[in-house]
Amino acid sequence: MRHKIVIPLALIGIVIIFIISGIVGFEDIIREILKSDISYLFIFLLIQILMIFLWALKWRVMLIHYDVSFKNVLLTSSFGYLMNNLTPIGGAGGEPFRAYLLARVDKISTENSMASVILDLFSEVLLIIVLLFFAISFLLKFGIPWVIGIFLGIIGIILLVISVVVISLMINKNFSLRMIQRVIGISKRLPIIKNHAMDAEKRIDEILANFLDAMKKTMANIYILWTGIFIALIIRFISIFRMYLIFKMLGTDVPLMTIFIVQISTTAIVFLSFLPGALGIWEGISTWLFTFFNIAAPTAMAAILIERIFSYWIGSLIGLISTMYLGATYYLKKYFRE
């Protein structure tokens, strides 16, 4: 049963957070948090809502050729955000689920929905690769051990391979067929979309033709991809600015460049995380990297825990509310039950 995998992994992540907090010092972290000005918390909530809106807007841009409701895209995107935080598949675990759900609640085929999700993720990965290059350059200038730079470089190469795979999906029919067959094979083991995957297997030629048409139609318009990347860049800077405000609230002035380096490096690493929502891994890596910039570990950990309240816990809660509004809690129950 799914909960026998996900729940223990989530608990491992929470245990890691407690271990790191114990090493850093519980009392010191609590002392830093108590310094907070709670008037900032409403601003952080508004920022989280704005980011969720922009994530949905970015996906809607990828769906520009289809007559879909932005309301459904927003709610389904929030569902995908929740599934990203529940599935042990790095930063892309919720993508198949939101593609499937949008096809169920709006007038769009699953293959068109999946193509839009892949291109949406592609725009995100491309941006991370570019920003990671700059982050590595700045990291090395700050005297960070070269081993870390090499490790981040390897992560960047993996993300680049993912980008090449996406491009190959568009230009190589045989490769696309193999990938779709592989996706269907994996989907047949996922409780939420198992029956749909078995049906898709029977009409794979039709799915392949529709999928390739959707990919080419979107990729042919370069403005769609660039607009998606631009929105992703705005989201990234908003996230960095929120972290800057959190440190400010704690009475510590941290340069935006430092936050940029830490956030981009951490994002790239946890993209391949095996823990739901990168619980524990995000907190540990971020705290460790901030200490390289002479930021006290308790302050860094306190800031990260506050940020995660909004990006992980409240973001997941919004996703759950959206799921309930769509009447899709059935899928959540089925995911955990099987």
C-alpha positions in Angstrom: 0.0 0.0 0.0 1.2 3.5 -1.0 1.1 4.9 2.6 3.6 2.3 3.7 6.1 4.0 1.4 5.2 7.7 1.5 4.5 8.1 5.2 7.8 6.4 6.4 9.8 8.6 3.9 8.0 11.7 5.1 8.8 10.7 8.7 12.4 10.2 7.8 12.5 13.8 6.4 10.9 15.1 9.6 13.4 13.2 11.7 16.3 14.6 9.6 14.9 18.1 10.4 14.9 17.4 14.1 18.4 15.9 14.0 19.7 19.0 12.1 17.9 21.3 14.5 19.4 19.4 17.5 22.9 19.8 16.0 22.3 23.5 15.4 20.6 24.0 18.7 16.9 23.9 19.4 17.0 26.7 21.9 19.0 29.0 19.6 16.6 28.3 16.7 13.6 29.0 18.9 15.2 32.2 20.2 15.7 33.4 16.6 12.1 32.5 15.6 10.7 34.4 18.6 12.5 37.5 17.4 10.1 37.5 14.4 7.8 40.3 13.7 4.5 38.5 13.0 3.2 41.4 10.9 5.5 39.9 8.1 3.6 36.6 8.1 0.6 37.9 6.2 3.0 39.3 3.6 4.6 35.8 3.3 1.2 34.2 2.8 0.3 36.7 0.1 3.6 35.9 -1.6 2.9 32.2 -1.5 -0.6 32.8 -3.1 1.0 35.0 -5.7 3.5 32.3 -6.6 0.8 29.6 -6.9 -1.1 31.9 -9.2 2.0 32.5 -11.3 2.8 28.8 -11.5 -0.7 28.2 -12.9 -0.3 31.2 -15.3 2.9 29.7 -16.6 1.1 26.4 -17.3 -1.8 28.2 -18.9 0.7 29.8 -21.3 1.7 26.3 -22.4 -2.0 25.5 -22.9 -2.6 28.6 -25.1 -3.8 26.6 -28.1 -6.5 24.9 -26.0 -9.8 26.1 -24.7 -9.3 25.4 -21.0 -10.5 27.4 -18.0 -7.8 29.2 -16.0 -9.8 28.4 -12.9 -9.4 24.7 -13.6 -5.7 25.2 -14.5 -5.2 27.0 -11.2 -7.0 24.4 -9.1 -5.3 21.5 -10.9 -1.9 23.1 -10.7 -2.4 23.4 -6.9 -3.3 19.7 -6.8 0.0 19.0 -8.7 1.8 21.1 -6.1 0.4 19.0 -3.3 1.3 15.7 -5.1 4.8 17.1 -5.6 5.1 17.4 -1.8 3.6 13.9 -1.3 5.4 11.8 -3.9 9.0 10.5 -3.5 10.0 11.5 -7.0 12.0 14.6 -6.6 10.6 17.9 -7.9 8.4 16.4 -10.7 6.3 13.8 -8.9 3.1 15.7 -9.2 3.4 16.3 -13.0 1.6 13.2 -14.3 -1.2 13.7 -11.7 -2.0 17.3 -12.7 -1.9 16.4 -16.4 -4.3 13.5 -15.8 -6.7 15.6 -13.6 -6.9 18.5 -16.0 -7.9 16.1 -18.7 -10.7 14.9 -16.4 -12.0 18.4 -15.4 -11.7 20.3 -18.7 -12.0 19.9 -22.5 -8.6 18.6 -23.3 -7.1 15.2 -24.1 -4.7 13.5 -21.7 -1.9 13.6 -24.3 -2.3 17.3 -25.0 -2.4 17.9 -21.2 0.7 15.8 -20.7 2.5 17.6 -23.5 1.8 21.0 -21.9 3.0 19.7 -18.5 6.3 18.4 -20.0 6.9 21.7 -21.7 6.0 23.6 -18.5 8.6 21.5 -16.7 11.0 22.0 -19.5 10.9 25.8 -19.1 11.5 25.4 -15.4 14.5 23.0 -15.9 16.0 25.3 -18.6 15.9 28.3 -16.2 17.4 26.2 -13.4 20.3 25.1 -15.6 21.1 28.7 -16.6 20.8 30.1 -13.1 22.8 27.1 -11.7 25.7 28.0 -14.0 25.8 31.5 -12.5 25.4 30.1 -8.9 28.4 27.8 -9.4 30.5 30.7 -10.7 29.7 32.8 -7.7 30.1 29.9 -5.3 33.6 29.3 -6.5 34.4 33.0 -6.1 33.4 32.8 -2.5 36.0 30.0 -1.9 33.4 27.2 -1.6 35.2 23.8 -1.8 35.6 22.8 -5.5 34.0 19.4 -4.7 30.7 21.2 -4.2 31.1 23.0 -7.5 31.7 19.7 -9.3 28.7 18.1 -7.6 26.4 21.0 -8.6 27.9 20.7 -12.1 26.9 17.0 -12.3 23.4 18.0 -11.2 23.3 20.6 -14.0 24.4 18.0 -16.5 21.6 15.6 -15.4 19.1 18.5 -15.8 20.5 19.2 -19.2 20.0 15.6 -20.2 16.4 15.9 -19.2 16.1 18.9 -21.5 17.6 17.0 -24.4 15.1 14.2 -23.8 12.2 16.7 -24.0 13.6 18.0 -27.3 14.0 14.5 -28.6 10.4 13.8 -27.8 9.4 16.4 -30.3 11.8 15.6 -33.2 12.1 11.8 -33.0 9.0 9.7 -33.5 10.6 6.4 -32.5 12.1 7.9 -29.4 8.7 9.4 -28.5 7.0 6.0 -29.0 9.5 4.3 -26.7 9.1 7.0 -24.1 5.3 6.9 -24.2 5.4 3.1 -23.9 7.6 3.5 -20.9 5.4 6.2 -19.3 2.3 3.9 -19.9 4.2 1.0 -18.3 5.0 3.1 -15.2 1.5 4.6 -15.1 -0.1 1.1 -15.0 1.6 0.8 -11.6 0.1 4.0 -10.3 -3.3 3.5 -8.7 -4.8 6.8 -9.7 -4.2 6.5 -13.4 -3.8 2.7 -13.8 -7.1 2.1 -15.7 -6.5 5.0 -17.9 -3.0 3.8 -18.8 -4.3 0.4 -19.7 -6.8 2.0 -22.1 -4.1 4.2 -23.5 -2.0 1.2 -24.3 -4.7 0.0 -26.7 -4.6 3.2 -28.7 -1.0 4.1 -28.6 -0.7 5.1 -32.2 -3.4 7.7 -31.8 -1.9 9.0 -28.6 1.5 9.3 -30.2 0.2 11.3 -33.1 -1.8 13.7 -30.8 1.2 14.0 -28.4 3.7 14.9 -31.1 1.2 17.4 -32.7 0.7 19.0 -29.3 4.5 19.2 -28.6 5.2 20.7 -32.1 2.3 23.1 -32.0 3.6 24.6 -28.7 7.3 24.5 -29.4 6.8 26.0 -32.9 5.8 29.3 -31.1 9.0 30.3 -29.5 7.2 33.1 -27.6 5.3 30.5 -25.5 8.5 28.9 -24.2 10.2 32.3 -23.6 7.1 33.6 -21.8 7.1 30.5 -19.6 10.8 30.9 -18.8 10.2 34.6 -18.0 7.3 33.8 -15.6 9.5 31.1 -14.0 12.2 33.7 -13.5 9.7 36.1 -11.8 8.6 33.3 -9.5 12.3 32.6 -8.6 13.0 36.2 -7.8 9.8 36.5 -5.7 11.0 33.4 -3.7 14.4 34.9 -3.2 12.9 38.2 -2.1 10.7 36.4 0.4 13.7 34.7 1.9 15.4 38.1 2.1 12.4 39.5 4.0 12.5 36.5 6.4 16.1 37.2 7.3 15.2 40.9 7.6 12.5 39.9 10.0 15.0 38.0 12.1 17.3 41.0 12.2 19.9 39.7 9.8 20.8 41.5 6.6 21.6 38.8 4.0 22.6 39.9 0.4 20.2 38.9 -2.3 23.0 37.3 -4.2 23.8 35.0 -1.3 20.1 33.9 -1.1 20.1 33.4 -4.9 23.2 31.1 -4.8 21.8 29.0 -1.9 18.3 28.7 -3.3 19.3 27.8 -6.9 21.9 25.3 -5.6 19.5 23.7 -3.2 16.7 23.6 -5.9 19.0 21.8 -8.3 20.0 19.3 -5.7 16.6 18.5 -4.3 15.2 18.2 -7.8 16.5 14.6 -7.7 15.4 14.0 -4.0 13.8 10.7 -3.0 12.0 12.2 0.0 8.5 13.8 -0.4 8.9 17.5 -0.8 12.6 17.1 -0.1 11.8 17.2 3.6 15.0 17.4 5.6 17.2 17.5 2.6 16.1 21.1 1.7 16.5 22.3 5.3 19.9 20.6 5.7 21.5 21.7 2.5 20.2 25.3 2.7 21.5 25.7 6.3 24.8 24.2 5.4 25.3 26.5 2.4 24.3 29.6 4.3 27.0 28.9 6.9 29.6 29.3 4.1 28.5 32.9 3.9 29.1 33.6 7.6 25.4 33.3 8.5 24.9 31.7 11.9 23.4 28.2 11.6 20.6 28.9 14.1 19.6 32.0 12.1 19.8 30.2 8.8 17.8 27.2 10.1 15.1 29.5 11.7 14.7 31.4 8.4 14.5 28.2 6.4 11.9 26.7 8.8 9.7 29.8 8.5 10.1 29.8 4.7 9.1 26.1 4.6 5.9 26.8 6.6 4.7 28.7 3.6 6.3 26.9 0.6 5.7 23.4 1.9 3.0 23.2 4.5 0.7 26.1 3.5 1.3 25.4 -0.1 0.3 21.8 0.5 -2.8 23.0 2.4 -3.9 25.2 -0.5 -3.4 22.2 -2.8 -5.6 20.1 -0.5 -8.3 22.7 -0.5 -8.1 22.9 -4.3 -8.3 19.1 -4.5 -11.4 19.1 -2.3 -13.0 21.9 -4.4 -12.5 19.8 -7.5 -13.9 16.8 -5.8 -10.7 15.0 -6.5 -10.0 13.7 -3.0 -10.9 10.3 -4.4 -7.5 10.3 -6.2 -5.6 11.1 -3.0 -7.4 8.3 -1.1 -6.7 5.9 -4.0 -3.1 7.0 -4.1 -2.5 6.2 -0.5 -4.7 3.1 -0.3 -3.0 1.2 -3.2 
